């Protein structure tokens, strides 16, 4: 986004963000204070402040730009948070719907070849009541349907699951279209097949004669669309009602609305499939809009053109209480997370760097001002008396500016963390929702397929030598429709497998005794056995879910004559489920685990099924008790956002306590390795108290992580390391610095790394370091240090000669006792530093400029 467009966006959105407006006002007030300082310096000490004012002006200009950048980033991050939440809600709602409808396409294909129903439509079994009971039984198991209908070729209604609905003849062209279609037909509109409904979502398929294969009629299932949409809206729409969730058609008209009194079905709304941040105008009100169109699921595209959309009014978008993402975190963890801002939020890192640069510039101005007043002052110190109040005011205002910017960045940081926690929570919730909806279908499938007349008849006929082949043919047809299964098996009353899909090696082997006993004990066709996730011989010894249902005698319902086992392809399906949720992000992993942390599936290849995921704290326990939990944790030496959600069921699935295995989802987003306290604490940040009014002046700085001092009389000024032109370090010099461009002259000096000279060890150069210009005799060099500290006076008795050994001993001439003797500061000798530099340059045959 260019500068003008960015400014326009800020101007449009800022009035809706009262907290950001407040921050802007506070920063603007500081800007005025800087102007007053400049004016005061010009009036009260024009000659003394002459060298400082250009630096003050440059710093003030930088602060103004930093204020603009900060406000723009705060606005952008808040918009990103709102749109990110809206996009997640819209995406997950449509993904759940499309996955659900994909299952319907398989159902209609299976039900259309149901032998009992085909025989009824063909006239081979005229028992309408029996056919109605069979349809009702199917609807009772698959409660996503509100009706199931069988029609003759001319549209005559033969039977339907709903006994109260009238039997009539349909004139809907759907019947003819279905008869001409090669497979299923998906229809969404008003239909006389579902009178009283404004629109019905219908799946239909032609039925064939069980003997001749001729087309004999149409099977139609009516999806309980309004009920399912209401459930999805309840789960994923804004619970506070500050936004509306919509389902749109290909013409961008509202199909369903979470709040139809707000935005009614049938109206056309603006969409935002590109994810832009520009507000959309609808019905005289501005909205932030996020739209999502599905890419389909396993080849099923979903109804043509359908989209989900979340619309958030601008006047409500930013007024919810901010989520406190960090108050319970230890300061070290907060600082550690923030130290990785470059990787997880480059804009935040850039702002932090700019604030640090501004703080250093202000500190450098004061440091240089005090050094200059010492170097150029007369014996009575009148220059210092006039300049010091200005420098003190600069120091105070600089500290206020640093605090104000730091508070603003902390607020921005909170927004970033809250967004990450929120996204992880949504993803964790989606995972258990997808899992429960999938396992709901699995539990229904095994119970329904156990009612198949062919299976019941074949198992009851012990003398049928072809029963294994007949059953296997049906299982193969089913498995072709329902590809989420790796294998289907049918076994007799003794547990011996008589037919299976996939490898035929299992035929003749037996189901485990405890499983067979559980199946034989099932009371009705509405019951099933869910084996706990674990290794199964039906899945080549790999862990999976296996669902079983009893197959009953065709004439004696109480007699269990065998069972069907359906083997979920967990390795593929669970991984795909998890992988789709994290979208290939290297910093994020998703898991499905038991309450004990044992992994069912994971996107992290280090965690195979059965491995233990040990999370810090009581995250799993909290989620198991309260449904969900999200927090920032340390996991395996990494700072992480961790979110966990408990699978709570779908429709009647998990309604019976203890039948299904408890499962939780875990989402982990890593931010970077844990930092030690030493890594987090900036070196040399100790305060040095002023203890005397008369004494020797020292320029204090940090080099190699230690606080050190030089006689202030040899110091010219400090300049930012960014101005250094790097050069090969053959003589120990790291670059060259033009120290005079601000005064319109050229004054080149070599720059050396004082930190390396003190420690004797090579190190990474501090990119935000300072270069102190030191003059001794006729020579001037630059010394790279970590940062300038302060300029202090110490009494003669605070100084003692140094005769020790260790790092920097060759350069150290004395020790200064500060803060009542609690702090020792090394005084370095400019003469010794220059001697070491000259020795190095002579060794390499080079000459200082």
N, C-alpha and C positions, 0 to 999 in steps of 0.2 A: 504494500500500500504506500503510495507516495505521500509526501509531507502534507500536501493540501487535503487529500482525501482523509488522511489520518486526523488532521485538525478538525475537519468537518464531522467525522465520526465522534470525536471527543465532544465537540460542541453539542451534538445531537443527544448523546447518551449521558453526559455528565450531570445534567439537571435531575436525572432520576436516581442519582447515587449520593444521598446526603452525606454519608461518611467520607466519600472522596472529596466532595465539595468542602467539607470541614478541613480536611488535610491540606487542600489547595490554599485555603485562606490562611492557615498557619504558616505555610511555606512562603506565601506572598508577603506576609507581615515581616518575616525575616529578611526578605529581599529589600524591603524598605529600610530596615535597620542597617544593612550594608551600605546603602546610599548615604545614610546619616553619618556613618563612620568615615566615609570618604570626604564628605563635606567638612566634618569636624577636623580631620587631619589637615586639610588644605588651609583651614583658617588658623588653627592653633600652632602647627609646627610645619609650615610648608617646606622649609629647606630639609628638615630631618626626614619628612615623609616622602620626599621627592622620589627616592629609589623604591619605596614600598608601594606607592599608589598604582603604578602600572600592574603590579602583581595582584593587588587587591581588586582592581577593575577586571582583570582577566578571570580571577576566581569568581567574582560576582557574576560575570557573564556565564561562566561554566555552571554555576549554581542555578541560574535562570533556566538554562537548557536542561539541566538535570531535573529541575522541577517539572518542566514540560514532559520530559521522557517518563518520569515517575508517574505523573497523573495519567498519561496516555497508557502506560502499562497497567496501572490499576484498573482503568476503564476496560482495557482489552481483556484482562484476566477475569474480571467479573462477568463480562459478556461471554467469554469462553466457558466459564463455569456454568452459566445458565444454559447456554446452547449445548454444552457437553452433556449436561444432565438430560436436557430435552431430547438430544439425539439418541442417548442410551435408552431412554424410555421408549422412544418411537421404534428403534431397531429391535429391541427385545420383544416388544409387543407383537410386531409383525412376524418375527422369526418363530415365536411360539405358535401363532396362528397358522403360518404356512406349514410348519411341521405337523400340526394337528390335521390340517386338510390333506396332507400327503398320506396319512394313515387312512383317510376316507377313500382315497382312490384305490387302495389295496382292498379295503373292506368290500366295496361294491363289486370288485372283480371276483372275490371269493364267494360272496353271497349269491351272485348270479349263477354260479355253477353248483349251488347246494342241491344235492340229489333229491331230497324231500320236496323242496320248493319247485324244482324243475318238474318233478312228477305231478305235482298239483297243477301247475300251469298247463302241462301237456294233457291233463285230464285223466292220467293214470291213477291218481288218488284224489277222489272228489271231496275229501273231508276238509271243508273250509274251516271248520273250527280248529282242527289240528294245525292247519297252515297258519291260522291267526295266532294260535298259541306259540308256534315256532317263531314267528316274526316278533311277537311280544317278548319272548325269551331272549331273543337277540338284542332287542332294544333295551331290555332290563340289564343286560350285561354291558352293552356299549351305550351308556347313558348320554353320550354326545348326540344321539339321534332323538328327534321328537316324533318321527313316524317312519315306517317302512311300508312300501306299497308294491303290489304285483299287478300288472296291467296286461290285458290281452293286446293283440296286434292292432285292434281298432281303437284302443284307448279305454276299453271297458275296465273298470276297477274290479279286480277279482277278489282281492283281500288286502287288508292293511293292518298294521300293528295296533293302531288306535281304534278301539271298538266303538267309540262314540262318534267318530267321523263318518259322514255319509258315504255309502258305496254308490258310485255314479260312473259316468263315462266322461273321460277327459278329452277336451278339444285342444289341449296344449300341443303345439307343434314339436315339443320336446320328444313326444313318443316317436314320431316319424324320424326325427333327427337321430334319436338313439338307435333305432333299428338300422339306420344307414351307417352308423359310426363303427369303426373297426374295434373300438375299445370303449372305455367309459366316456361319459359326457358330463361336463360340469356346467350347471346353469344357475344364474343368480338374477332373479327378477320375480315379478308377480306371476303366480301360476294357480290354475284352478285345482291343481293337485294339493295345494295347501291353502284352502280358502280361509279368509280372515287375516292372512299375513300380507303385509305390504310388499315384501320381497322374501323369497325363500331360496336357500342355498341347497341345490339338489344335485345328487350324483346318481346317474342312471346308466344301466348297461343292458344289452339284449340278453335274453335267456334262450337256451337251446334245448331241443328235445333230447332226453337222456338216451334214447336209442338211435334216432336217425341223425341228430345234430342239426335239424332244421330249426330256424328261428321261430320261437313260439310266443314270445312276449317280452315284457320289459320289467326289470326290477329297479326300483327307485328308492334311495334313502334320503331323508330330509335331515340335514344337519341342524342341530339346535343352535342356530347362529346367534341369535340375540343373547341367549344364556351364556354362550362361550365368550362373546365380546364383552359382556358385562363382567365376567370373571377376570378377563385380561385387563380391562380398564381398572377394575378394583385393585389389581395387583401392581399395575405399572403407571396409572395416571397419578398426577400430583395429589397426595392425600389432603393437602391444605386447600385445594381448589383454586390455587393461584394460576394454574395453567389448564388448558383443555386439550384432551387427546382425541384425535379424530382418525377414522378410517376413511380413506378417499378412494374414488374410482379413477379410471383412466382419464376422465375429463376434469379431475380435481374437484369433483363434487363430493359432499360429505355423505358417506354411506351410513356411518354410525358416529355418534358423538358421546363422549363421556358425560357431557352436560348439555343435553339437547335444548335446554332453556337458554343457554348462552349462545351456542352455535348450533343451529338446527340442521337436521339431515336435509339433503337436497340442495343446499346453497353451495356456490362455488367459492373457493378460498384461494388466496395466493400461496404458492408452495416455495420451498427452498431446498431443492435437491443438491445444490452445489455447496451447501454449508457456509454461505456468506453471512456476515454479521449485520448487514444492513437491515433495519427494521422494515416490516411489511405493513401496509395500511389495509385494514379490513373494517368495514362498517364504521368508519370514522374514528378508529382506534389503532394505535401503532402496536405492533407485536414483534417479538423475536420469534422466529419460526424455524423449526427443524423438521425436515421431511425425510422419510426413508422408504426406498423401494427395494423389495427383496430380489436377490439373485437366484432364488429358488432353493430347493432342498432335494438332493438325490435325483436330479433331473426333472422334478416337478416344479414348475415356475410359479404356482399360485394363480389365483384369478387374474386375468389380464389387467395390467395397469394399476393394481391395488397398491396403495401406499398408506403408511401410518404417518401421522403428523402431530407434533405438539406445538401449541401456540401459547406464548407467554406474553401478556400485556406488559408494555414497557413500564407503566405506572405501578406494576406489582412485582416486576422481575427482580428488583434488588432490595426489596423491603423486608425480606424474611430475616429473622435473627441469624447472624453469622454462626457457623458451626465452629466451636472451640476445638480445634484439632491438636492443640499443643500444650494446654495449661497443665495437664497431668504428666508431661514429659520432663525428665531431668534436663537441666540446662545443657549438660554435656551432649545429650542426645540431640537436642535442638540444634546446637552449634555444629554437631557432626553432620546432621542432615543438610544443614545450610552450606556446609563446606563442599557438598557435591552438587550445588546448584548449576554448575556449568553443564552437567550431564542431563539433569532432569528438567531444567528450565533455563535455557541460555539467556533469555531476556532478563530474568531475575539476577543471574550472575553478572550480566553486563551492568545492571543498575548498582549492584553491590560494589563492583569494581569502580564505577564512577563516583560513588559516595566515598569510597576509600581514597580515591584520587583527590577529591575535593577536600577531605579532611587533612590529607597529607599536605596539600597546597596551603591550607590555612596555617597549619602547624609550621610549615616552612617559611611562610611570610613572617610570622612572629619570631621564629628562630633567627632568620636573617636580619630582621629589624633590630633585635637585641645585639647580635654580633656586630652589625654595622655601627650602632650607637657606641659600642665599646671601642671599636677600632678607630673611629673618627672623632670621638668625644674629646672635649677639653678637660682640663683638670677639675673644674668646678662641677662638671656633670650636668650642666643645664640642659644640654641636648637630650640626655636620657630622661631628665625630669619631664620634659615636654612630650617626648615620644612614648615613654612607657605607659601612660594612661591610654593612649591610642592602641598600643599593642595589647594591653589588658582587655580593652573593649573588643578587639579582634578575636582574642582568645575566647572570651565569654560568648560572643556571638557565634564563633565557630563551633563551640561545644553545643550551643542551642541548635544550630543548623544540623550538626551531626546527629543529635538526639531526635530531631524532627524527621529527618530522612530515615534514620534507623527505625523509628516507630512506624513510618509509612511502609518501609520494606518489610517489617515484621507483619503488618496487616496483609501485604501482598503475599507474603510467605504463608500466612494462615489460609488465605484463599487457595493457594496452590495445593497445600496439604489437604485441605477440605475437599477439593476436587478429586484428588487421588483416592482419598478414603471413600468418597461417595461412589466413584466409578468402580472401585473394588467391591464395595457392598452390592451394587447392582449386578455385577458380574457373578458374584457368589450366589445371589438369589436366583439369577437366571439359570445357573447350572443345576440347582436342585429342582427348580421348576421343570426344566427340560427332562431331567432324570425321572421325576415322578410321573410326568405325562407319558414318557416312554414306557416305564414299567407298568403304568396303568393299562396301556395297550397290551403289554405282554400277559398280564394277569387275565385280561378279557379274552385274548386269543386262545390261550390254552383251555379255558372253560368252554368256549364256543366250539372249538374244533372237536372237543371231546363229545359233543352232541351230534356230530356228523353221522348220518344214518349209515353210510358205507362202513365207517369204522366200527360202529356198534354191531352191525350185522356180520361183518367179517370176523370180528373177535368172538362173537357168539357161536359161529359155525366152526367148530374144531375140525370138521372133516373137509373144509375147503382148502385144497392143496394150493390154490392160487391166491390165498388171502394175503400173503406177504407181498406179492406182486401188485395186487389191487390196492392195498393200503399204501404201498410205496409210491404208486403212481399218483395217488391223491396228495400224499405228503410232498412230492416233488412239485406238483402244481401249486400248492400253498407256499412252499419255500421260494418258488419263483416270483410270487407276488409280494411276499414279506421277506425282503432281503436282509433284515436286521438279525436274522437267525443264522447261526452257523450250521445248525442241525436240528431236525425234528425226529423224534423216535416214538414208536408205539410199542407197548409191551403188554403181555397177557397177564392173567391173574397171578401167575407165579413170578412175575417180574422179568420174564424172558423177552428180550427185544425181538419182535417179529418183523419190523420194517424200520427203515431209517433213511434220511437223506444224507448226501455226502458219502464218505467212505462206508462201504458195506461190512467192514471188519467187525462192527459192533453187533451185527445180527447173530443171535444165539447167545450173546452175553446177557448178564442180568443187571437189573437196577439194584442199588443198595437196599438191604433189608429194611432199614429204618425208613427210607423213602417209600418203599412199597407199603409198609404198614400205615404210614401217614396217609397215603393216597386211598388205601382201602377203607380208612376210617372216615373219609369225607362224607358229610351227611347229605349234601345235596349238590345239584349241578351249579349252584352259586358259589361253591367253595373251591379253593385251590390250595396247593402246597407250594410255598416259596422257599427254595433252598437258599440258605445263607451264602453270600458271595465267598467262593473258595474254590480250590482245585477240583476239577470234575473230570472223570474218565470220558464223559460225553464231549469234552472240549479238549481232548488230547492232554489231559492233566493240567491244563491252565485254569486259572481262577475265572469264574463267571457267575452270572445269575442263571438258575434253571427253574422253570415253572412247570408244575405238574397238575393235571386234573384227572379225575376218575372217568373212565369210559364204562357206561352202565349197559346192562342187558336191554335190548330193544323192547322187550315186553315186560321186564321186571325191573323197575327203576331202582329198587333197593339193592339190587345185585350188582356189585362192582366186578367187572370181568377183565379189567386191565386199566391201562392209563396211557396218557400222552405226555411226553416231556419235550419242552421247547427250550432250546439252548441259545441264549442271547449271545451275540457275537461281541462280547464285552471289549476284547482287545481293540477292535476296530471302532465300534460304536461309541464307547465311552471316551476313547482318545479323540475321536472326531468332535464329539460334544465339547470336550475341554479345549481342544485346539482352536475351534471356531470362536471360542469366547475370548481368547487372548490374542487372536489375529496375528500370530507369528512374532509377537514382541519379545525381543531377547531379554528384556528386563522384567518380564512377567511370566509366572507359571501358575497353573491351575491344577487342583487335586480334588479327587473324591476320596474320602476317608471314612473309617468307622469312628465311633466315639472315642476309641482308644488311640486314634491316630494312625491305625494301620491303613496303608494305601490300597485303594481299589484300582485307581487309574491316575495317571499323572502326565503332564507335558514335560516334566523334568526327567530326563533319561536316567538320572542317578537314583530315582525312586521307582523301582519295579513294584508290581502288585505284591502286597504282603510286607513291604518295607515299612518302617516306622517313621512317620513325620513328627518330629519332636519340636513343637512350637514353644517359644518362650511364653511364660505367663500362663493364664488360665483361659486362653482364647477359646479352645474347643469346649471346655466345660461351660463357659458363659453362653456360647452359641447353642449348646445342647439343652441348656435350661431355658434360655430366653428367645431362641429362634434365630438370632443373628448377633454378630459382634464384629467390630472393626476397630483397629487401633494401629499405632506405630510401634513396632517391636524390633528387637535385634534377633536375627536368625542366621545361624551359621556365619557369624562375623560380619553380617551385612545389615545395614539399616533397611527396614522393610515396612511397607504398608501391608497389613495382613487383614483380610476379611474372611469371615466364616458364616455360613448359613446352614440351617438344619432343614432337611427334607421333611415337609409337613403334610404331604399328600396332595392328591388331586381328585376332586369329586369323591367317590367312595373309596378310592385307593388310600390305604393306611388308616381307614376308619376303624378297623379292628386292631386294637393294641396288641403288639407282640408278634403279629403275623409277618410283617415285613421287616427287613433288617434296617436298623437306624443308619442313616448316611448323612454326612456333612460335606459341604464343599469348602474348599480353602483357595483363596486367591492371594498370591504373594507378588508384590512389586518391589524390586530391589532398587536402592538408590546409590549404593556404594559401600565400601568397607568401613568398618567402625574406626573412628579416629581416637587416638589416645589424648588425654588431657594436655600432654606436652605439645602434641601436634596442633591442638585447637587454640591454645593460648598464644597470642602474638608475643614474640620475645620483647623483653625490655619494657613492658607496660607498667612497671612499678612507678608510683608517684614519688618524686623527690621534693621534700619540704624545704622551703626557704628558711634558713636558720640564722643568717646574719645579714646586716645591711651594708657592711663594709668587708671586703675580702678580695680574694683573687677570683677572676671570672673564668669560668670553664664552659665550653660548648659540649653538651652531652648528646650522645647518639647511641644507636644500637648497631653493633657489628658482629656478625657470626652468632647472633642470638644473645649476646652479652652487652650490658650497659657499659659504656666506656666514655672517656672524656679527652678533650684536647684543650690546651691553653687557648682561650678565646681570641687572644691577640694574633694567633697565626692563621685563624680561619677567615676566609674572605666571604663566602656565602655557600648555600646549598642549592643545587639545581636537580631537577628530575632526571633519573637515569634514562628516561625515554629519549632524551636529547643526545645521548651518546651514539656516535657512529662506531659500530663494532669493527674490530680489527683482529688479525691473527695474534694470539697471545704468546708469541715467541719470547718476548722479553718480560712477560708477566703483565704487560698492559692488556686491558680488555677492550680498549677502544679510545677514541679521541672525541673531545667535546669542545665545541665552539662556545666559549663562555661569554662572548661579548655581543651577540646579535641584537639583544634588546637595547644596547646602547649605540647601535649603528656602527660597530667596529668588529673586527675579527680577532679573536684571542683564543688560539687553540691550546688545549692542554691534554696530556695523556691521562687516562683514567686507569686506576688499579683497584683490584678487589681487596679492600682492607680486611674483610672477613677471612679471606684465604691467607693473607699475610699473617693474621693473628693466629689462626689455627694450624697453618701449614698444610691444610687439606683442600683439595679441589671441591667445589660445591656448585650446585645449580644457582645461577645468578638470580637475585630477586628482581622480577620484572618491574615491581613497583618501588624499587629502592631509590635512594637519594645519593647524589654525588656531592661530597663536601670538597670545596676548593681550599687547599692549604698552601700558604705562602711562607717560605722560609728562606731568608736572604733574597737572592734574585730568582729563585726557582718557585714555580707554582705547579702543583699536580692536583689531579682529582682522585678522591678516595670514595669508592662505592661502599655505602653502608646500607643496612636494612631500613633504617629510618632515623630522622632527627628526633631528639627527645625534648630538650629544654636548654636554656642558658641559665646557669646558677652561679652564685657567689659562695665560696667556702672560706672559713677562717683558716689562717696558716696552721693552727694546731690540728685541723681536721686532716691535714696531709701528712703522709709518712713515706719515706723512701721504700722502694721495692727491690728486694734482692733475691726473689724466689725464682722458681723454675716453672715450666709448663707452657701451655699455649700462650703465645704473645709475650713471653718473658723478655725476648730480645728488644721488644718495642716499648715495654712498660717501664716508666721511670718512678711511679709512685702509686699509692693507694689513697683514695679519698673516703673518709668515713662520713656517711650521710644518714639522715633520719635517726639521729641520736646514736649512731654507731651500729645500727641494725643492717645497714647496707654498705657494701664496699664497692667502689667504682675504680676501675683501672684508669690511670692517666697514661695516655700514650704520648710518645715523644715525636714531634714533627721532624726533628733533626734525624732521629734514628730511622723513621719511616723513609725519609728522603735518601738516607745513606743506603738502605736496603734496595731502594728502587734504582739508585745510580749503580750499585754493584751489579744488579741484574742486567741493566742496559749495557754496561761495559762488557759483561760476559758474552752478550749476544752481538756486540759491536754496533749497537744502536745508540742513538742520541735523542734526548728529550728535546722537544721544540722550545 
